[in-house]
Amino acid sequence: MRPLHPVLAALTARIGARSQGLRAAYLQRVDTLRQRPPAVQRMGCANVAHAFAAMPGGERLRVVAERAPNLGVVTAYNDMLSAHRPYEAFPALIRQAAQAAGATAQVAGGVPAMCDGVTQGQPGMELSLFSRDTIAMGTAIALSHDVFDGALLLGICDKIVPGLLIGALHFGHLPCVFVPAGPMSSGLSNEAKAKVREQAAQGLVGRAELLAAEQAAYHGEGTCTFYGTANSNQMLLEAMGLHVPGAAFIHPHAPLREALTREAVHTVLAQRAQGGCIGHQVDERCIVNAMAALLATGGSTNHLIHWVAVARAAGLLINWSDFAGLSAVVPLLARVYPNGAADVNQFQAAGGPAFVIRELLQAGLMHPDVATVTGEGLAAYATVPGLGAQGQVIRTPLAAASGDPEVLRPASDPFSVTGGLKLLTGNLGRAVIKVSAVPVDRHVIEARARVFDSQEALQLAFQAGELTGDFVAVVRFQGPQANGMPELHKLTPPLAVLQGRGQRVALVTDGRMSGASGKVPAAIHVCPEALGGGPLAKVQDGDLIRLDADAGTLQVLVPQAAWAARVPQQRPAVLAEDAAHGWGRELFAGLRQQVLTAEEGACTWVPKPPQAG
């Protein structure tokens, strides 16, 4: 194993120095809470009676009189999300495993879990980003009963894992283990699904054909099989040591899945006995490991927002420049759709997270000595879990070679010597682009702007045949303050169709594209956003825009004096009204006013700095 790469070591040191005061204050709060007596001893009798009134008598005796450990379960179960449907049976299994270990477990609370696949292109998507902080608050409410010695966190999908993690870090004195449920089996390939979507956008197939393709792709329990935000979440949790090793991509109904869930219970109890806690575990090394895993796998761009917020919850300050600096030295090791043809089941079969972690450790691009939930360091996450003769989890060494070099490659022979994400800067602001799926000849696009104030306006222009020639689509007023920063998935098929016809096209937006970012170059998360006075509000139809993913620049090529003299356009009143009402959007008005920028994690729980002047 090589020594730590100097860029990774220097970056980690900078984050530590930058965060010193914030992190110290956070750990002081954590340690103060860790030093308290157990809940049953410090709480009043009425409090204790309420907390355990619903427990069977034997379990109540165990936790009250015998002071047995009591675990809190925070679950994102619902039976609409395919990924979360398996969680229905988990609490009973967890209680059973806890009882067998001499402990007790209670479902502390449930948190909302929405599916972006259902809400994409719909008004409900404007609640999606803010659902993350709502989940964090729900997690805090669940754990605020303060009768737990550890927590098991049941969640997988897009905003749910970051929300659970942010909430758990605000109870950093507790040992915590995340419990996944696994991906659905492979159905219609992601490439075939995307092709039908493009055909539908052109009117070549009808609704019946499109619906049949979508149902063949999304057909059962488990996480969607493309490498979007949900599956990127699982990769990052492995890299942070917050799962039991190898838990991410085991199928929901595999016998090994149940064994891993039982092991999670024993793991959190062992952590409690050893004095472990998530607040100390998630340090700057842990966060950098997550960043390296994201870059090495070409993961979801959403994590350039979410993990900034996660780090902040642990008293750590990171930014997009940190990601960009690390991306320059972390190689791209995985090709999983939309970065390649494989799905996550093929990724797992080729070696999965274990292969990625081993390769990065051996290349000095991950910290090996982090405090994982197992207490064994990160090397344990480069092994393969299996079932022993007695139904227990056993782990064996990972095969030396990739199971499929078209899906996973070693650090010595990567798909690319740099990571899959780039930072763009220029007179249009700061943005990010996922380049791992973009053809090399499309890394640089210079074309005239076509400006749209909503994604619907772009779709109507496409349907009307108005999007001819080369152009850069500027879709603005899509940031957190404007309308909750929805994902603009519905723009992918029409733009991909135009690119397929030979047009040079790109997207520039203050909205999101997430893990579905594909082959069309897209500068997303532009900060500052248009509604907050950002430069996108000054762009006009016909302006020449240059997006250069190689140089890392995003520029409008307008004479400086003329650009400075321009007055930013206001959001159309009808769009402002639409963003404020209906589908519960009124309830999130305060969050839209309070939210920080995308680069600051779009946090709604961190006080905004005072306005200049």
C-alpha positions in Angstrom: 0.0 0.0 0.0 1.4 3.4 -1.0 1.7 6.3 1.4 -1.1 8.9 1.3 -1.1 10.8 -2.0 0.2 14.3 -1.2 -2.8 16.0 -2.7 -5.2 14.0 -0.6 -3.1 14.5 2.5 -2.9 18.3 1.9 -6.6 18.6 1.2 -7.5 16.7 4.4 -5.2 19.0 6.4 -6.8 22.1 4.8 -10.3 21.0 5.7 -9.1 20.3 9.3 -7.5 23.7 9.6 -10.4 25.5 8.0 -12.9 23.7 10.3 -10.9 23.9 13.5 -13.2 26.1 15.5 -16.4 24.7 14.2 -15.3 21.1 14.7 -13.9 21.7 18.2 -17.3 23.2 19.3 -19.1 20.3 17.7 -17.0 17.7 19.5 -17.3 19.5 22.8 -21.1 19.2 22.5 -20.8 15.5 21.6 -18.5 14.7 24.5 -20.7 16.5 27.0 -23.6 14.3 26.0 -21.5 11.2 26.0 -20.6 11.7 29.7 -24.1 11.6 31.0 -25.6 8.7 33.0 -27.9 6.3 31.0 -31.3 7.6 30.2 -33.2 5.4 32.7 -31.0 6.8 35.6 -31.2 10.5 34.6 -34.8 10.8 33.6 -37.9 11.2 35.8 -40.1 8.2 36.5 -43.0 9.5 34.4 -40.6 10.0 31.5 -39.3 6.5 31.8 -42.8 5.0 32.1 -44.0 6.8 28.9 -40.9 5.7 27.0 -41.4 2.0 27.6 -45.1 1.7 28.3 -45.7 -0.2 25.1 -42.9 -2.7 25.6 -43.8 -6.3 26.6 -43.2 -6.7 30.3 -40.1 -8.8 30.0 -38.4 -6.3 27.7 -39.5 -3.4 30.0 -37.8 -5.1 32.9 -34.7 -5.7 30.9 -34.2 -2.0 29.9 -35.5 -0.4 33.1 -34.2 -2.7 35.8 -31.3 -4.4 34.2 -30.2 -1.3 32.2 -29.9 -3.3 29.0 -28.9 -1.2 25.9 -31.9 0.2 24.0 -31.6 0.9 20.3 -33.6 3.4 18.4 -34.6 2.6 14.8 -35.3 5.5 12.4 -37.0 4.2 9.3 -37.8 5.7 5.9 -40.1 2.8 5.1 -43.0 3.3 2.8 -44.3 0.8 0.2 -44.4 3.3 -2.7 -40.6 3.5 -3.0 -39.3 0.3 -4.5 -36.1 0.7 -2.6 -37.8 1.1 0.8 -40.5 -1.5 0.4 -38.3 -4.2 2.0 -38.0 -2.1 5.2 -41.5 -3.2 6.3 -40.1 -6.3 7.8 -36.9 -4.9 9.2 -38.1 -3.6 12.7 -39.3 -7.1 13.7 -36.0 -8.6 12.6 -34.0 -5.9 14.4 -36.0 -6.4 17.6 -35.4 -10.1 17.4 -31.7 -9.7 16.9 -31.5 -7.1 19.8 -33.4 -9.5 22.2 -31.0 -12.3 21.3 -28.1 -10.1 22.2 -29.6 -9.1 25.5 -30.8 -5.6 24.3 -34.0 -4.0 23.3 -35.0 -2.0 20.2 -37.8 0.5 19.4 -38.9 2.2 16.3 -38.1 5.7 17.3 -39.8 7.3 14.4 -40.4 7.4 10.7 -39.2 10.0 8.2 -40.7 10.9 4.8 -39.3 9.4 1.7 -40.2 10.7 -1.7 -39.3 9.3 -5.1 -37.8 11.7 -7.6 -38.6 9.1 -10.3 -42.3 9.8 -9.6 -42.1 13.5 -9.2 -39.6 14.4 -12.0 -41.1 17.0 -14.2 -44.0 17.5 -11.7 -44.7 20.2 -9.2 -43.9 17.8 -6.3 -40.2 17.8 -7.4 -39.9 21.3 -6.0 -40.2 19.8 -2.5 -37.5 17.2 -3.2 -34.4 19.0 -2.1 -36.0 20.4 1.0 -37.2 16.9 1.9 -33.6 16.3 2.9 -33.6 18.8 5.8 -37.2 17.7 6.6 -35.8 14.2 7.0 -33.0 15.5 9.1 -35.5 17.2 11.4 -37.6 14.1 11.5 -34.6 12.1 12.6 -33.9 14.6 15.3 -37.5 14.4 16.5 -37.2 10.6 16.6 -34.0 10.6 18.6 -35.0 13.6 20.8 -36.8 11.1 23.2 -33.2 10.6 24.4 -33.7 7.0 25.6 -31.4 5.3 23.1 -27.9 3.9 23.4 -27.5 3.6 19.7 -29.4 4.1 16.4 -30.0 2.1 13.3 -30.9 4.2 10.3 -33.0 2.6 7.6 -32.8 4.6 4.3 -31.4 4.4 0.8 -32.6 6.9 -1.7 -31.7 10.3 -2.9 -32.4 12.8 -0.1 -33.1 10.2 2.5 -29.6 9.0 3.3 -28.1 12.6 3.5 -31.1 13.6 5.7 -30.7 10.7 8.0 -27.0 11.3 8.3 -27.4 15.0 9.0 -30.0 14.2 11.6 -27.8 11.5 13.2 -24.8 13.8 13.3 -26.8 16.2 15.4 -26.9 13.3 17.9 -23.2 12.7 17.4 -22.9 11.1 20.9 -24.7 8.0 19.7 -23.2 5.0 17.8 -25.1 4.7 14.5 -25.1 2.1 11.8 -26.9 2.5 8.4 -28.9 -0.5 7.2 -29.5 -0.8 3.5 -31.9 -3.1 1.7 -30.3 -3.6 -1.7 -31.0 -3.1 -5.4 -33.8 -4.6 -7.5 -32.9 -7.3 -10.0 -31.9 -6.3 -13.5 -34.7 -5.6 -16.0 -34.7 -3.8 -19.2 -31.2 -2.3 -19.6 -30.7 1.4 -18.8 -29.4 2.1 -22.3 -32.5 0.4 -23.9 -34.8 2.4 -21.6 -33.0 5.7 -22.5 -33.4 4.9 -26.2 -37.1 4.4 -25.9 -37.3 7.7 -24.0 -35.6 9.5 -26.9 -37.9 7.8 -29.4 -40.9 9.0 -27.4 -39.5 12.5 -27.3 -39.4 12.5 -31.1 -42.9 11.0 -31.4 -41.6 7.7 -32.9 -43.2 5.6 -30.2 -46.4 6.2 -28.2 -47.3 6.1 -24.5 -48.0 2.4 -24.6 -44.5 1.5 -25.8 -42.9 4.0 -23.4 -44.8 2.7 -20.4 -43.9 -0.9 -21.3 -40.2 0.0 -21.4 -40.4 1.9 -18.1 -42.2 -0.9 -16.3 -39.7 -3.4 -17.7 -36.9 -1.3 -16.2 -38.5 -0.5 -12.9 -40.2 -3.8 -12.0 -39.7 -4.9 -8.4 -38.4 -4.2 -4.9 -35.1 -2.6 -4.5 -33.1 0.4 -5.6 -33.3 1.5 -9.2 -30.4 -0.2 -11.0 -28.7 2.9 -12.6 -25.9 4.6 -10.7 -27.8 7.7 -9.6 -28.0 9.4 -6.2 -29.5 6.4 -4.4 -26.8 4.0 -5.3 -24.1 6.7 -5.0 -25.3 7.1 -1.4 -24.6 3.4 -0.8 -21.1 3.7 -2.2 -20.3 6.7 0.0 -21.6 5.0 3.1 -19.3 2.0 2.5 -16.4 4.4 1.9 -17.2 6.2 5.2 -17.5 2.9 7.1 -21.1 3.5 8.2 -22.5 0.2 6.9 -21.4 -3.2 8.0 -18.8 -4.1 5.2 -20.2 -5.1 1.9 -23.9 -4.4 2.7 -24.7 -2.0 0.0 -25.6 -4.0 -3.1 -27.0 -7.4 -1.8 -30.5 -8.1 -3.1 -33.4 -7.4 -0.7 -34.5 -11.1 -0.5 -31.1 -12.8 -0.6 -30.5 -14.8 2.6 -27.3 -12.8 3.1 -29.4 -9.6 3.4 -31.1 -10.8 6.6 -27.7 -11.9 8.0 -26.2 -8.4 7.3 -29.1 -6.7 9.0 -28.7 -8.9 12.1 -25.0 -8.1 12.0 -25.8 -4.4 12.0 -27.6 -4.8 15.3 -24.6 -6.6 16.9 -22.3 -4.0 15.4 -24.0 -1.0 16.9 -24.2 -2.8 20.3 -20.4 -3.5 20.1 -19.8 0.2 19.2 -21.8 1.2 22.3 -19.8 -1.1 24.5 -16.5 0.3 23.2 -17.6 3.9 23.5 -17.9 4.6 19.8 -20.0 7.4 18.3 -20.8 8.8 14.9 -19.7 12.3 15.8 -16.1 11.3 16.3 -16.2 8.8 13.5 -17.2 11.3 10.8 -14.1 13.4 10.7 -12.3 15.1 7.9 -10.6 11.9 6.8 -14.0 10.1 6.6 -15.4 13.0 4.5 -12.4 12.9 2.1 -12.8 9.2 1.7 -16.4 9.7 0.7 -15.4 12.4 -1.8 -12.7 10.1 -3.3 -15.3 7.3 -3.7 -17.7 9.6 -5.5 -15.1 10.8 -7.9 -13.7 7.3 -8.6 -17.1 6.0 -9.6 -18.5 9.0 -11.5 -21.3 9.3 -8.9 -24.2 11.7 -8.5 -23.7 15.4 -8.8 -26.2 15.8 -6.0 -23.5 14.9 -3.6 -21.6 18.1 -4.3 -24.6 19.6 -2.4 -25.5 16.9 0.1 -22.0 16.1 1.4 -21.2 19.7 1.9 -24.3 19.7 4.2 -23.3 16.4 5.8 -19.8 17.7 6.6 -21.3 20.9 8.0 -23.4 18.8 10.4 -20.2 17.3 11.7 -18.5 20.7 12.1 -16.5 20.4 8.9 -16.3 22.9 6.0 -15.8 21.7 2.5 -16.5 23.3 -0.9 -16.5 22.6 -4.6 -12.8 23.6 -5.0 -12.0 20.7 -2.6 -13.8 18.3 -4.9 -12.1 19.8 -8.0 -8.7 19.5 -6.4 -9.3 15.9 -5.5 -10.8 15.1 -8.9 -7.5 16.0 -10.5 -5.7 13.0 -8.9 -8.5 10.4 -8.2 -8.9 8.2 -11.3 -12.2 7.0 -12.7 -12.4 3.3 -12.0 -16.0 2.5 -12.8 -18.3 2.6 -15.8 -21.9 2.2 -14.5 -24.9 3.8 -16.3 -25.1 6.6 -17.1 -21.3 6.6 -17.3 -21.4 3.2 -19.1 -23.7 0.3 -20.1 -23.5 -1.7 -16.8 -26.1 -1.5 -14.0 -25.3 -1.7 -10.3 -25.8 -5.5 -10.2 -23.1 -5.8 -12.8 -21.0 -3.4 -10.9 -21.4 -5.5 -7.8 -20.6 -8.7 -9.7 -17.4 -7.1 -11.0 -16.2 -6.3 -7.5 -18.4 -3.4 -6.4 -17.5 -1.0 -3.6 -15.0 -3.4 -2.2 -12.9 -3.3 -5.4 -13.1 0.5 -5.6 -12.1 0.9 -1.9 -9.2 -1.6 -2.2 -7.8 0.2 -5.3 -8.0 3.6 -3.8 -6.4 2.4 -0.5 -3.6 0.8 -2.4 -3.1 4.0 -4.4 -2.9 6.1 -1.3 -6.2 7.9 -2.3 -8.1 7.0 0.8 -7.4 7.2 4.5 -7.1 3.6 5.8 -7.1 4.3 9.5 -10.6 5.9 9.9 -12.9 4.8 12.7 -15.5 2.6 11.0 -18.5 1.1 12.7 -16.7 -2.3 12.9 -13.6 -0.7 14.5 -11.4 -2.5 12.0 -10.4 0.3 9.7 -11.4 0.7 6.1 -9.5 -2.4 4.8 -12.5 -4.5 6.1 -14.6 -2.8 3.4 -12.4 -4.4 0.7 -13.7 -7.9 1.5 -16.6 -10.0 0.2 -19.4 -10.9 2.6 -21.0 -14.4 2.4 -23.0 -16.8 4.5 -21.3 -19.2 6.9 -22.6 -22.7 7.8 -24.5 -21.3 10.8 -26.1 -18.4 8.9 -23.5 -16.0 10.1 -21.7 -13.4 7.9 -18.2 -14.4 6.9 -15.9 -12.4 4.8 -13.3 -13.5 2.2 -10.6 -11.6 0.3 -11.6 -9.9 -2.8 -10.3 -11.4 -6.1 -7.2 -9.7 -7.4 -8.6 -8.8 -10.8 -11.8 -7.1 -11.8 -14.7 -9.4 -12.6 -15.3 -7.3 -15.7 -12.8 -4.8 -16.9 -15.5 -3.0 -19.0 -17.1 -2.1 -15.6 -14.3 -1.9 -13.1 -10.6 -1.2 -13.6 -7.7 -1.0 -11.2 -6.1 2.3 -10.3 -3.1 1.3 -12.4 -5.3 1.2 -15.6 -8.3 3.4 -15.1 -10.9 4.6 -17.5 -9.6 8.1 -16.9 -6.7 9.4 -14.8 -9.0 12.0 -13.3 -12.4 11.8 -11.6 -15.8 12.1 -13.1 -16.7 15.6 -11.9 -15.3 19.1 -12.7 -15.7 22.6 -11.3 -16.5 25.4 -13.8 -15.8 29.0 -13.0 -16.2 32.2 -14.9 -18.4 35.3 -15.4 -21.5 33.1 -15.2 -20.6 32.0 -11.7 -19.5 28.6 -10.3 -21.0 25.4 -11.5 -20.2 21.7 -11.7 -20.3 19.3 -14.6 -20.3 15.5 -14.7 -17.9 14.7 -17.5 -17.5 11.0 -17.0 -20.5 10.3 -19.4 -19.9 13.1 -21.8 -18.0 12.3 -25.1 -14.6 13.9 -25.3 -15.5 15.9 -28.4 -18.4 17.5 -26.4 -16.2 18.7 -23.5 -16.1 22.2 -25.1 -19.2 23.8 -26.5 -19.3 27.4 -27.8 -22.7 28.4 -29.1 -25.4 31.0 -28.9 -27.7 31.1 -25.9 -31.3 30.1 -25.9 -32.8 31.3 -22.7 -35.7 29.7 -20.9 -37.2 30.6 -17.5 -38.6 27.1 -17.0 -38.0 23.5 -18.1 -41.5 23.4 -19.6 -40.6 26.3 -21.9 -37.6 24.4 -23.3 -39.8 21.3 -23.9 -42.4 23.3 -25.8 -39.7 24.8 -28.0 -38.4 21.3 -28.8 -41.8 20.0 -29.6 -42.4 23.0 -31.9 -39.2 22.2 -33.8 -37.7 25.6 -32.8 -34.4 24.2 -31.4 -32.3 24.2 -34.5 -28.5 24.6 -35.0 -26.0 24.7 -32.2 -27.0 26.3 -29.0 -26.5 26.5 -25.2 -29.8 26.1 -23.3 -29.9 28.4 -20.3 -32.6 27.3 -17.9 -32.7 29.7 -15.0 -34.8 30.5 -11.9 -34.4 26.8 -10.9 -32.2 27.4 -7.8 -33.0 26.6 -4.1 -34.4 30.1 -3.4 -36.5 30.2 -6.6 -38.4 26.9 -6.5 -36.5 24.4 -4.3 -33.9 23.5 -7.1 -35.8 20.6 -8.9 -34.0 18.0 -10.9 -34.5 18.7 -14.6 -34.5 15.0 -15.8 -37.2 15.7 -18.4 -34.7 17.8 -20.4 -32.3 14.9 -21.0 -34.3 13.1 -23.8 -34.9 16.1 -26.0 -31.3 17.4 -25.6 -30.0 13.9 -26.3 -32.1 13.7 -29.4 -30.7 17.0 -30.7 -27.1 15.9 -29.9 -27.8 12.7 -31.7 -28.8 14.6 -34.8 -25.3 16.2 -34.8 -26.2 19.5 -33.2 -23.7 20.8 -30.6 -25.8 21.5 -27.5 -25.3 22.1 -23.8 -27.3 22.9 -20.8 -26.5 25.7 -18.3 -28.8 25.9 -15.2 -29.0 26.8 -11.6 -31.1 23.7 -11.2 -30.0 20.0 -10.7 -29.6 17.0 -13.0 -28.4 14.5 -10.3 -27.2 11.0 -11.0 -29.1 11.0 -14.2 -26.6 13.5 -15.7 -25.7 11.8 -19.0 -24.0 12.4 -22.4 -25.2 16.0 -22.9 -22.7 18.5 -21.3 -24.6 20.2 -18.5 -23.2 23.0 -16.3 -25.5 22.6 -13.3 -25.9 24.1 -9.8 -24.8 27.5 -11.1 -24.1 29.8 -8.1 -25.2 32.4 -7.3 -28.6 31.4 -8.7 -30.6 33.8 -10.9 -33.1 34.7 -8.3 -30.4 35.6 -5.9 -28.8 38.1 -8.3 -26.7 35.6 -10.2 -25.3 36.3 -13.7 -27.7 33.9 -15.4 -30.4 36.5 -14.9 -28.5 38.8 -17.3 -28.1 36.3 -20.2 -30.0 37.1 -23.3 -31.0 35.0 -26.4 -28.1 35.1 -28.8 -25.3 35.7 -26.3 -22.3 33.6 -27.1 -21.5 31.1 -24.3 -18.4 29.0 -23.9 -18.6 25.9 -21.7 -15.1 24.4 -21.4 -15.0 21.3 -19.2 -11.3 20.8 -20.0 -10.2 24.2 -18.9 -12.9 24.4 -16.2 -14.5 27.6 -17.4 -18.0 28.9 -18.0 -18.2 32.2 -19.8 -20.6 34.5 -21.6 -18.6 36.1 -24.3 -20.1 39.6 -24.1 -17.9 42.7 -23.9 -17.2 43.5 -20.3 -18.6 47.0 -20.3 -21.8 45.9 -22.0 -22.2 43.0 -19.6 -21.6 45.2 -16.5 -24.3 47.6 -17.8 -27.0 45.0 -18.2 -29.9 44.8 -15.7 -30.8 41.3 -14.5 -34.1 40.0 -15.7 -36.8 39.4 -13.1 -38.5 36.0 -12.8 -41.9 36.1 -14.6 -44.7 36.8 -12.1 -46.6 33.7 -13.2 -43.6 31.5 -12.4 -43.1 33.1 -9.0 -46.8 32.5 -8.2 -46.6 28.8 -9.4 -43.5 28.2 -7.2 -45.3 29.6 -4.1 -48.5 27.7 -4.2 -50.0 24.2 -4.6 -48.7 20.7 -3.8 -47.7 21.9 -0.3 -45.2 24.4 -1.6 -46.6 27.0 0.8 -45.3 25.0 3.7 -41.8 25.3 2.4 -41.8 29.1 1.9 -39.6 29.7 5.0 -37.1 27.2 3.7 -36.8 28.9 0.4 -36.1 32.2 2.1 -33.6 30.7 4.6 -31.7 28.3 2.2 -28.0 28.8 1.6 -26.5 28.4 -1.9 -26.0 25.0 -3.6 -22.2 25.2 -2.9 -22.9 25.8 0.8 -25.0 22.6 0.8 -28.4 24.3 0.3 -28.7 24.1 4.1 -31.8 25.5 5.6 -30.7 25.0 9.2 -27.5 27.2 9.1 -28.1 30.9 9.7 -27.7 33.0 6.6 -24.8 35.6 6.7 -26.1 39.2 6.9 -26.6 40.9 3.6 -23.9 43.4 2.7 -25.0 47.0 3.0 
